[in-house]
């Protein structure tokens, strides 16, 4: 099945992450995503369970998903 969501993005994009509940969650997810090449900023909102990522050059959504997975959480499809 094809998705209408582009594989890459430039600028700010917001992702929903399951299971983040505390400051440890915020720090772990922020650190893993910030380590992805091309990421400029990462903002985690625990109240909404979202992460906003900003990139100046095309960034692959799969790289963000892998970073969130490495931190121990998952992106909502």
N, C-alpha and C positions, 0 to 999 in steps of 0.2 A: 504494500500500500504506500502511495506517495503522500508526503506531507507538504502542506503549503508553507511551512516554516523554513526559511532559508538556513542552510548549513552553517554559514558564517554571518557575523554581524560586525558593524563598526558603530562607534558611539556608545550610548548607554542602553543596556538590555537588562530586564528584570526576570529572574528565574524564581520559581517556587521550590523550596527545599523542605522535605519532610523531616520531622523529628527534632528540629532545633528548639531548645527550651531555656538555655542558660548562657552565661557569658563564656564558659568554656566552649560551647558550641560555636558561638560567634567568632572567638579567636581561632579555633581550628579551621573552620570553613574559610575565614578571611585569609589565613596564612597559606592554605593550599591553593586557593584561587589566585592570590597575589603572586605566587611562584610561577604561574603560567606565563610564558613569554608573550608580551604584547598587552598584558593587562595593566591599565593605568591606575584605576581605583576599584575598590570593592567596598560596598556598604551592605551590612547585614541588618535586617529589621526583624527581630525576634517576634514581635507582636503579630506581624503578618506572615512570618515564615518565608520572607523573600530575601533575595540577594540581588543587588544591582551591580553590574559589572560595566566598566567603561573601558573602551579600547580605541586607539587612534587608527589602527590598521586592522584589516579583516582578522577576526578571531573565530576559530572553530568552536561551535557549541559543544561538540564532543569532548574537547579539551577541558571545558568548564565542568561538564558532567563527570569526567574522570577525576578531576581535582576534588569535587564534592564527594565522590565515592571514596577517594583516598582518605578524606577527613572522617569518613564513617557515616555519611548521610547520603540521601539520594535526591536527584531532581525529580519533580513531578513532571511526567510526560505532557 
